[in-house]
Amino acid sequence: MAFAMREGQSESLSKGVLQSRALRILAKSTYRELKSSGYNRLEILAFATEMLALVSQELKEEAHAGESGGKGRLIASQGREEQARAES
């Protein structure tokens, strides 16, 4: 989503603030889209929980990869690719 800025404002808005705003907009848009598609609050909460689980799993894999010299990340990545192929 584009928005107009006055001269000099771009310096005052840090990259983190812009990313935070973009994520807030994305979350709100996703929520509205799910609601308009007929999902109820419980289903949307389940979706959010799944998103958090994916992030959590990725963090665990990265931590494991750091402990094993990077091998864990490659194996986990290959496993996700195989799972995606099996699901499609």
N, C-alpha and C positions, 0 to 999 in steps of 0.2 A: 504494500500500500504506500503510495507516495504522499508526501505532505510538504507544503511550502515552508521554507525557512527564510527569515530575514538575514541580511548580510551580518556576519559576525556570530550568528547563533550556532553555526556549525562547529565553531571552536568550543563553545560552551557545552555542547552535548558530546559527551565522551562516547567512545565505541560501546562501552558497557551499558550505558543508558539506552542507546539506540537498540542494542541487542535485547535488552530487557523489555523495551517497548514492543519490539517485533515479536518476541515470545508471548507477551501478554495478548497481542492482537491475534496471533496464531491460535492460542488457547481459546480465546473467546470465539473466534470464527469456527474452530473445530466443534466447540460446545454447541453453538447455534446450529451448525450443520447436522450434528447428531440429533439434536432436539427436533429439527424440522424433518428429519428422516424417520421420526417415530420412536426413537430410543427414549426410554424413561431415565430418571435420575439414577436408579440402581444400575442400569446397564451402562450408563456413562461412567459411573464410578468404577465398574468392573473394567471398562476400557482404560481408565486412568491407572488402575491398579496394574493392569497388564503392561502399560507403558513403563511404570516404575520398576516392574519386575525385569523388563528388558534392560533397562539402564543398570539395575543392580547386578544382573548377570554379567553384563559387559565389564563392569567395574571389578567383579570377582575374577573374570578371565584375565583382565589386565594385571591385576595383583598377582595372580598365579603365574602369568607369563614373565613378570618381573623376577619372580623367585626361581623360575626354571630356565632363565636365559632366553625367553621368547618362544620356546617350543609350545607352551600351552596355548598361546594365542593362535598359532597356526592350526593346531589340532581342533580348537574350539571353532575357528572360522570354517574349517572344512566340514565339521559336524553340522553347523548351521546351514551350509550350502546343501549338504545331502538331505537334511530335514526339509528344506524349502522345495527341493526337487521332488521329494516323496509326497509332499502336501499338494503339489500342483498337478 
